[in-house]
Amino acid sequence: MYSNPIHYFTAVLSIVLLASCDKKEEQKATQQAPPAVAVTLEEVTTTDAVYYDEYPASITPINQVELRPQVTGFITGVHFQDGARVKKGQLLYSIDAQLYSANYEQAVANLKVQEANVNKAQKDADRYHELDKNDAVAKQLVDNADAALEVAKKQAEAAKANISAVSTSVRYTKVYAPFDGVIGISLVKPGAAVSAGQTLLNTVSTDGQLAVDFGVDQKEIYRFATLLKNRASKDSTFTLAFGPDIYPYPGKIQLLDRAVDPQTGTIKTRLIFPNPDNLLRAGMTGTVRVLNRASTKSVVIPYKAVTEQLGEFFVYVAGDSSKVSQRRIVVGQPLGTKIIVKEGLKEGEKIAVEGVQNLREGALIKTDK
């Protein structure tokens, strides 16, 4: 039998077409595969470098009191200069005392009346008791006289308590400095009406020493607790920076707060800094620098090897198959052109330091060397 030439030609053509398609797909796949990225690798090293850990901080007075009146009235005197230094017990404000003085005088007069009533009731009771000895008076009258005496005594005690209350109000018409410190700008002027416990007159705060508060991660509590235990030593462990400027006096750690803030995972730490030149002011913000003398070696890498994404830091680590993997790290303090890595890398690993901007997870690499 003879084969149909048309069928034969069709079969051959199909084979050729299939082979051609496979070759094109292979070429296409080859063309789509990303080329290897040229990078420079560097081995991760460690160092014993001494550096400073930095923490944002706020400056606050050790003692600070808001002055508010304890009586209602009108300001009759302001007895200081705004921003001046004041001494404990110094008169600061006067409030109109006429009403309170009149109340005091009335209370004194009322006490005298009550004392007179006590004297009369005592004499009546004594007289009735003498008559009772001779059965010359009804027992009920004797009891009534004793009761009247007790009432008179209670009223006299109430009058004395009232004198104490109104005399306190008289004293409260004068506002005194609670301690040595600096007073701010007065918020009221003579003639202003003030309400007891509500109107803010001024604020007094200490400034010879100031507190510096900052948050410490709970992982570092042991370290700072140790520093607190050894706080008697005088050195430059704690310094304060304002931008490039370093405050000239070192501070001392005073306390760690009672508990860790569950929302932030940090604990408030307080330092005390001397302020002999009045360079520090309450409300300032700065940077606390804590000298780190950790005995363990620190991992150090070039800063240019680090990429940042959404507040997290990454490096590309070279694997055994000429590919890189992206790894998250926790960075520490910069050391010139390098930076300390607290977590995420080990000594001896190789990371990309050049060509980083062209890398992605799993990218094929080739080294320049």
Solvent accessible surface area in square Angstrom, and as a share of the most:
residue,aa,sasa,rsa
1,M,239,1.07
2,Y,218,0.83
3,S,96,0.62
4,N,68,0.35
5,P,102,0.64
6,I,124,0.63
7,H,126,0.56
8,Y,151,0.57
9,F,132,0.55
10,T,74,0.43
11,A,54,0.42
12,V,63,0.36
13,L,81,0.40
14,S,49,0.31
15,I,116,0.59
16,V,86,0.50
17,L,100,0.50
18,L,118,0.59
19,A,61,0.47
20,S,44,0.28
21,C,72,0.43
22,D,94,0.49
23,K,127,0.54
24,K,132,0.56
25,E,111,0.50
26,E,121,0.54
27,Q,88,0.39
28,K,108,0.46
29,A,62,0.48
30,T,97,0.57
31,Q,148,0.66
32,Q,124,0.55
33,A,63,0.49
34,P,80,0.51
35,P,114,0.72
36,A,29,0.22
37,V,28,0.16
38,A,48,0.37
39,V,1,0.00
40,T,30,0.17
41,L,36,0.18
42,E,67,0.30
43,E,93,0.42
44,V,2,0.01
45,T,66,0.38
46,T,34,0.20
47,T,44,0.26
48,D,95,0.49
49,A,36,0.28
50,V,92,0.53
51,Y,22,0.09
52,Y,59,0.22
53,D,7,0.04
54,E,87,0.39
55,Y,24,0.09
56,P,115,0.72
57,A,8,0.06
58,S,52,0.33
59,I,4,0.02
60,T,39,0.23
61,P,14,0.09
62,I,63,0.32
63,N,74,0.38
64,Q,100,0.45
65,V,57,0.33
66,E,91,0.41
67,L,12,0.06
68,R,96,0.35
69,P,0,0.00
70,Q,111,0.49
71,V,8,0.05
72,T,77,0.45
73,G,14,0.14
74,F,115,0.48
75,I,3,0.02
76,T,80,0.47
77,G,9,0.09
78,V,44,0.25
79,H,81,0.36
80,F,24,0.10
81,Q,141,0.63
82,D,69,0.36
83,G,44,0.42
84,A,32,0.25
85,R,152,0.55
86,V,3,0.02
87,K,138,0.59
88,K,146,0.62
89,G,45,0.44
90,Q,61,0.27
91,L,55,0.27
92,L,0,0.00
93,Y,0,0.00
94,S,8,0.05
95,I,3,0.02
96,D,46,0.24
97,A,28,0.21
98,Q,140,0.62
99,L,116,0.58
100,Y,32,0.12
101,S,42,0.27
102,A,53,0.41
103,N,53,0.27
104,Y,81,0.31
105,E,118,0.53
106,Q,130,0.58
107,A,3,0.02
108,V,43,0.25
109,A,53,0.41
110,N,62,0.32
111,L,26,0.13
112,K,132,0.56
113,V,82,0.47
114,Q,27,0.12
115,E,80,0.36
116,A,62,0.48
117,N,60,0.31
118,V,31,0.18
119,N,81,0.42
120,K,130,0.55
121,A,11,0.09
122,Q,66,0.29
123,K,119,0.51
124,D,32,0.17
125,A,2,0.02
126,D,73,0.38
127,R,128,0.47
128,Y,60,0.23
129,H,75,0.34
130,E,99,0.45
131,L,70,0.35
132,D,37,0.19
133,K,150,0.63
134,N,120,0.62
135,D,127,0.66
136,A,66,0.51
137,V,26,0.15
138,A,58,0.45
139,K,127,0.54
140,Q,128,0.57
141,L,80,0.40
142,V,3,0.01
143,D,74,0.38
144,N,75,0.38
145,A,8,0.07
146,D,50,0.26
147,A,55,0.43
148,A,53,0.41
149,L,15,0.08
150,E,89,0.40
151,V,81,0.47
152,A,6,0.05
153,K,78,0.33
154,K,124,0.53
155,Q,86,0.38
156,A,9,0.07
157,E,99,0.44
158,A,64,0.49
159,A,3,0.02
160,K,112,0.47
161,A,65,0.51
162,N,67,0.34
163,I,28,0.14
164,S,65,0.42
165,A,59,0.46
166,V,22,0.13
167,S,24,0.16
168,T,33,0.19
169,S,29,0.19
170,V,44,0.25
171,R,145,0.53
172,Y,80,0.30
173,T,1,0.01
174,K,80,0.34
175,V,18,0.10
176,Y,107,0.41
177,A,4,0.03
178,P,49,0.31
179,F,36,0.15
180,D,79,0.41
181,G,7,0.06
182,V,40,0.23
183,I,1,0.00
184,G,29,0.28
185,I,128,0.65
186,S,10,0.06
187,L,108,0.54
188,V,13,0.07
189,K,123,0.52
190,P,84,0.53
191,G,53,0.51
192,A,31,0.24
193,A,71,0.55
194,V,2,0.01
195,S,48,0.31
196,A,44,0.34
197,G,51,0.49
198,Q,134,0.59
199,T,35,0.20
200,L,54,0.27
201,L,0,0.00
202,N,3,0.02
203,T,42,0.24
204,V,0,0.00
205,S,19,0.13
206,T,27,0.16
207,D,20,0.11
208,G,50,0.48
209,Q,93,0.41
210,L,3,0.01
211,A,0,0.00
212,V,0,0.00
213,D,17,0.09
214,F,8,0.03
215,G,37,0.36
216,V,0,0.00
217,D,60,0.31
218,Q,98,0.44
219,K,161,0.68
220,E,37,0.17
221,I,50,0.25
222,Y,178,0.68
223,R,59,0.22
224,F,0,0.00
225,A,40,0.31
226,T,55,0.32
227,L,45,0.23
228,L,44,0.22
229,K,172,0.73
230,N,84,0.43
231,R,113,0.41
232,A,89,0.69
233,S,70,0.45
234,K,173,0.73
235,D,67,0.35
236,S,51,0.33
237,T,11,0.06
238,F,10,0.04
239,T,14,0.08
240,L,0,0.00
241,A,7,0.06
242,F,52,0.22
243,G,63,0.61
244,P,128,0.81
245,D,95,0.49
246,I,86,0.44
247,Y,11,0.04
248,P,85,0.53
249,Y,67,0.26
250,P,62,0.39
251,G,7,0.07
252,K,89,0.38
253,I,3,0.02
254,Q,63,0.28
255,L,67,0.33
256,L,34,0.17
257,D,62,0.32
258,R,217,0.79
259,A,44,0.34
260,V,47,0.27
261,D,62,0.32
262,P,127,0.80
263,Q,168,0.74
264,T,88,0.51
265,G,16,0.15
266,T,42,0.24
267,I,12,0.06
268,K,103,0.44
269,T,0,0.00
270,R,55,0.20
271,L,0,0.00
272,I,20,0.10
273,F,0,0.00
274,P,46,0.29
275,N,7,0.04
276,P,87,0.55
277,D,82,0.42
278,N,49,0.25
279,L,98,0.49
280,L,1,0.01
281,R,140,0.51
282,A,53,0.41
283,G,64,0.61
284,M,59,0.26
285,T,101,0.58
286,G,14,0.13
287,T,39,0.23
288,V,0,0.00
289,R,43,0.16
290,V,0,0.00
291,L,22,0.11
292,N,19,0.10
293,R,149,0.54
294,A,60,0.47
295,S,110,0.71
296,T,101,0.59
297,K,126,0.53
298,S,17,0.11
299,V,22,0.12
300,V,11,0.06
301,I,1,0.00
302,P,14,0.09
303,Y,111,0.42
304,K,121,0.51
305,A,0,0.00
306,V,23,0.13
307,T,36,0.21
308,E,111,0.50
309,Q,83,0.37
310,L,187,0.93
311,G,53,0.51
312,E,80,0.36
313,F,53,0.22
314,F,29,0.12
315,V,0,0.00
316,Y,13,0.05
317,V,9,0.05
318,A,25,0.19
319,G,45,0.43
320,D,161,0.84
321,S,77,0.50
322,S,59,0.38
323,K,97,0.41
324,V,3,0.02
325,S,47,0.31
326,Q,55,0.24
327,R,77,0.28
328,R,126,0.46
329,I,4,0.02
330,V,53,0.31
331,V,34,0.19
332,G,15,0.14
333,Q,34,0.15
334,P,81,0.51
335,L,52,0.26
336,G,77,0.74
337,T,116,0.68
338,K,79,0.34
339,I,7,0.04
340,I,4,0.02
341,V,6,0.04
342,K,113,0.48
343,E,90,0.40
344,G,33,0.32
345,L,14,0.07
346,K,142,0.60
347,E,111,0.50
348,G,39,0.38
349,E,37,0.17
350,K,100,0.43
351,I,1,0.01
352,A,0,0.00
353,V,7,0.04
354,E,76,0.34
355,G,15,0.14
356,V,12,0.07
357,Q,149,0.66
358,N,96,0.49
359,L,16,0.08
360,R,135,0.49
361,E,101,0.45
362,G,33,0.32
363,A,7,0.06
364,L,77,0.38
365,I,13,0.07
366,K,117,0.50
367,T,66,0.38
368,D,96,0.50
369,K,200,0.85
